[in-house]
Amino acid sequence: MPSCARRLGWAGDGELAGFAVRVCSGERPVRCGVGCLSIPETNLNARSLAWRLFREAADEDYLVARWSVSAGLDYQFAWSSQQAIEKYLKCALLLNDVNVKFYGHKLLPMFQALKSLDTGLVPDLYCPPSYFPNQLQTLSGRFELTVDVIRRFDTSGDTNNRYRNYSLASDRFDLHKLDELCFNIRRLTMPLNMMFDETMRYRDALKKFPNLQLHPFKINGSPGDARFDKRNATFLWRNFSYNQEGALEVGKISVGFSSKNSEIYLATKRGEDAMEAIDWVLENAWFSKEDRQFLRTVTSKP
């Protein structure tokens, strides 16, 4: 692997070409000296399909989430962050022969399933890097268990909050936690037991090269095209996970807090007409069973 392979990715992904393949009694192809392999390990089209369906979609959600921070769109950041993490997780699990059909949209069970693969590749604790600007002034208390980061993104970006019926507290520093989380999970969107080269498997290569992205983050278009330039700027903006040198040169991190009360909560403070409005919405729009029961309690209607 070239020494210049950094966090932006390395295109040489060590595919199956050059490895001997035979068929075992189970009718599934195996590499010589190794047990039966999964479809993602032996079928490039299967891997490519998973990347297009899940990882490329996650990359787009990730870009939207990053743009939302710069635009001050807190609900959109929460929603797009949850969507990006969900799709990266599903891609990583699917390519490692885990059926994701029944996971739904909850992040925590999928993250726990990924951790059960015993990769050791997603840190258990988010630690602000020592090279962050203004380390002492702004980073106190920013350490957080990764499972708690996942849990917060799961809650704030819950699919039932698409219509903003939950209140939301936003920490701009979550941008950096999202960057690092997506960077680490995206690295795992590959069959980890597949051979990276003649000497090691992908899981071992990822441990040996902790900054390696097996496939570069792709932004459609080319430099000079206005849409490409905007997307690329969004991707690189304060991105210490993928663009450490450029972010350090700018020398700014995202900090600050904001909070928004849910529209349902605010409506309860506006008198009888507002209560009637809540009741009308409950009768004519979809809410989850739990939310509907809670809102019925708020409006004192059985």
C-alpha positions in Angstrom: 0.0 0.0 0.0 1.4 3.4 -0.9 2.6 5.5 2.0 0.5 8.4 0.8 -2.8 6.5 1.5 -4.4 8.9 3.9 -7.9 9.6 5.3 -9.3 10.6 1.9 -9.0 7.0 0.8 -7.0 4.6 -1.2 -8.4 3.2 -4.5 -6.4 0.0 -4.4 -8.8 -2.2 -2.5 -7.2 -5.6 -3.0 -10.1 -7.3 -4.8 -10.2 -11.1 -5.4 -8.2 -10.9 -8.6 -5.1 -13.0 -8.4 -6.4 -15.4 -5.7 -7.0 -19.1 -6.4 -10.7 -20.1 -6.0 -12.2 -23.5 -5.8 -15.6 -25.0 -5.0 -16.3 -26.9 -1.8 -19.0 -29.6 -1.2 -21.4 -26.8 -0.1 -21.3 -25.4 -3.6 -20.1 -22.1 -2.4 -16.7 -20.8 -3.8 -13.9 -20.8 -1.3 -10.4 -19.4 -1.5 -7.7 -22.2 -1.1 -7.0 -23.0 2.5 -10.0 -21.1 3.8 -13.5 -22.2 4.7 -16.7 -21.5 2.8 -17.0 -17.8 2.0 -20.1 -15.6 1.9 -21.6 -14.1 -1.2 -20.1 -10.6 -0.5 -16.7 -12.2 -0.3 -16.8 -13.9 -3.6 -19.2 -11.7 -5.7 -18.0 -8.3 -6.7 -21.5 -7.4 -8.0 -22.9 -8.1 -4.6 -20.4 -5.8 -2.9 -21.0 -3.1 -5.6 -24.8 -3.3 -5.2 -24.5 -2.9 -1.4 -22.2 0.1 -1.9 -24.6 1.8 -4.3 -27.7 1.1 -2.3 -26.4 1.9 1.1 -23.0 3.5 1.2 -23.4 6.0 -1.6 -26.8 7.0 -0.2 -25.1 7.4 3.2 -22.4 9.6 1.7 -25.1 11.9 0.4 -27.0 12.0 3.7 -23.6 12.8 5.4 -23.0 15.7 3.0 -26.5 17.1 3.7 -25.9 16.8 7.5 -22.7 18.7 7.3 -24.3 21.4 5.1 -27.1 21.7 7.6 -24.7 22.7 10.4 -23.3 25.5 8.3 -26.8 26.6 7.5 -28.1 26.4 11.1 -30.7 23.8 10.2 -30.8 21.8 13.4 -33.6 19.4 12.7 -32.2 18.6 9.2 -28.8 17.9 10.8 -30.4 15.5 13.2 -32.4 13.7 10.5 -29.6 13.5 7.9 -27.1 12.4 10.5 -29.3 9.5 11.7 -29.9 8.5 8.1 -26.2 8.5 7.2 -25.3 6.4 10.2 -28.1 4.0 9.6 -27.1 3.3 6.0 -23.4 3.0 6.8 -24.2 0.5 9.5 -26.5 -1.5 7.3 -23.9 -1.6 4.5 -21.2 -2.8 6.9 -23.4 -5.5 8.4 -24.7 -6.7 5.1 -21.3 -7.0 3.6 -20.2 -9.0 6.6 -23.0 -11.5 6.1 -25.4 -10.1 8.7 -29.1 -10.0 7.7 -30.3 -6.5 8.2 -33.9 -7.1 7.1 -35.5 -6.8 10.5 -33.4 -4.0 12.1 -35.7 -1.2 11.1 -34.3 2.3 11.7 -33.0 2.0 15.3 -29.2 2.6 15.3 -28.3 1.1 18.7 -29.1 -2.5 17.8 -27.2 -2.3 14.5 -24.2 -0.7 16.2 -24.2 -3.4 18.8 -24.3 -6.0 16.1 -21.4 -4.4 14.4 -19.4 -4.3 17.6 -20.2 -8.1 18.0 -18.1 -8.8 14.9 -15.2 -8.1 17.3 -13.5 -5.6 14.9 -12.1 -3.4 17.6 -12.1 -0.8 14.8 -14.7 1.6 16.2 -13.3 3.3 19.4 -15.5 2.8 22.5 -14.8 6.5 23.5 -14.9 9.7 21.5 -11.9 11.7 22.5 -11.4 15.2 21.0 -8.0 15.0 19.2 -5.2 16.9 20.9 -4.5 18.8 17.7 -8.0 20.5 17.8 -7.8 24.3 17.9 -8.6 25.9 21.2 -8.3 22.6 23.0 -8.4 23.8 26.6 -11.0 26.6 26.1 -13.7 24.7 24.2 -13.3 20.9 24.6 -13.9 20.4 28.3 -16.6 17.7 28.7 -16.6 16.7 25.0 -15.5 13.2 25.8 -18.3 10.7 25.3 -18.9 7.0 25.0 -19.5 6.1 21.4 -22.6 4.1 22.3 -23.9 7.3 23.9 -23.2 9.3 20.7 -25.1 6.7 18.8 -28.0 6.8 21.3 -28.2 10.6 21.0 -28.2 10.6 17.2 -30.8 7.8 17.3 -33.1 9.9 19.5 -32.7 13.3 17.8 -33.0 11.8 14.3 -35.8 9.4 15.2 -38.1 8.8 12.2 -41.1 9.8 14.4 -39.5 13.3 14.6 -39.8 14.0 10.9 -42.6 16.4 11.7 -40.8 18.1 14.6 -43.1 16.8 17.3 -40.1 16.4 19.7 -38.1 19.2 21.2 -34.5 19.3 20.1 -31.3 20.4 21.8 -28.3 20.9 19.5 -24.6 21.0 20.1 -22.6 22.3 17.1 -19.7 20.2 18.3 -21.7 17.1 17.3 -20.5 17.8 13.7 -17.1 16.5 14.7 -18.5 13.5 16.5 -20.6 12.7 13.4 -17.5 13.0 11.2 -15.4 10.6 13.2 -18.3 8.1 13.6 -19.1 8.1 9.9 -15.4 7.8 9.0 -14.9 4.8 11.3 -18.1 2.9 10.3 -17.5 3.7 6.6 -14.2 1.9 6.8 -16.0 -1.3 7.7 -18.2 -1.4 4.5 -16.2 -4.3 3.2 -16.1 -8.1 4.0 -13.6 -7.9 6.9 -12.5 -11.5 6.5 -11.8 -11.2 2.8 -8.1 -11.1 1.9 -6.6 -7.6 1.5 -3.5 -8.9 0.0 -1.5 -12.1 0.2 -0.5 -11.5 3.8 -3.5 -10.1 5.7 -7.3 -9.8 5.8 -9.2 -6.5 5.5 -9.8 -6.4 9.3 -6.0 -6.7 9.9 -5.3 -4.0 7.2 -7.7 -1.6 8.8 -6.0 -2.1 12.2 -2.6 -1.7 10.7 -3.5 1.5 8.8 -6.0 3.3 11.1 -6.4 6.3 8.7 -7.2 4.2 5.7 -10.5 4.5 3.8 -10.6 1.5 1.5 -12.6 3.5 -1.1 -12.3 7.3 -1.4 -15.3 9.5 -0.6 -16.6 10.2 -4.1 -18.3 13.6 -5.0 -19.9 13.5 -8.4 -18.7 16.1 -10.9 -15.3 17.7 -11.4 -13.5 20.8 -10.1 -14.8 24.0 -11.7 -18.3 22.7 -11.9 -20.3 24.9 -9.5 -22.3 22.0 -7.9 -19.2 19.9 -7.4 -17.4 22.9 -5.8 -20.2 23.5 -3.4 -20.4 19.8 -2.4 -16.7 19.6 -2.1 -16.5 22.7 0.1 -19.3 21.2 2.3 -17.3 18.0 2.6 -14.0 19.7 3.6 -15.4 22.4 5.9 -14.0 21.9 9.4 -13.7 18.2 8.6 -10.8 17.0 10.8 -11.7 13.3 10.1 -11.3 13.3 6.3 -9.4 16.6 5.8 -7.2 17.0 8.8 -4.5 19.2 7.2 -6.9 21.5 5.5 -9.1 21.8 8.6 -6.0 22.6 10.8 -5.0 25.3 8.3 -8.4 27.0 8.8 -8.1 26.4 12.5 -11.8 26.5 13.5 -14.1 24.0 15.1 -17.9 24.0 15.4 -19.1 25.0 18.9 -22.3 26.5 20.4 -25.6 25.3 21.6 -29.2 25.9 20.6 -32.6 24.4 21.5 -36.0 24.3 20.0 -39.3 23.4 21.6 -41.5 21.1 19.6 -44.4 22.8 17.8 -46.8 20.5 19.7 -45.5 21.7 23.0 -45.7 25.3 22.0 -49.3 24.8 20.8 -50.3 23.6 24.2 -49.4 27.1 25.5 -51.7 28.9 23.2 -55.2 28.3 24.6 -58.3 26.3 23.7 -58.1 27.0 20.0 -54.6 25.5 20.0 -55.8 22.4 21.8 -58.5 22.0 19.1 -55.8 22.3 16.5 -53.7 19.5 18.1 -56.8 17.3 18.2 -57.5 18.1 14.6 -53.9 17.2 13.6 -54.1 13.9 15.5 -57.3 13.0 13.7 -55.9 13.7 10.2 -52.2 13.1 10.3 -50.0 10.1 11.1 -48.3 9.8 14.5 -46.8 6.8 16.1 -49.0 5.0 18.7 -46.8 6.1 21.6 -46.8 9.8 20.4 -50.5 9.7 19.8 -51.2 8.4 23.3 -48.9 11.0 24.8 -50.5 13.9 22.9 -53.9 12.7 23.8 -52.8 13.0 27.5 -51.5 16.5 26.9 -54.8 17.6 25.4 -56.7 15.8 28.2 -58.7 13.8 25.6 -59.1 10.0 26.4 
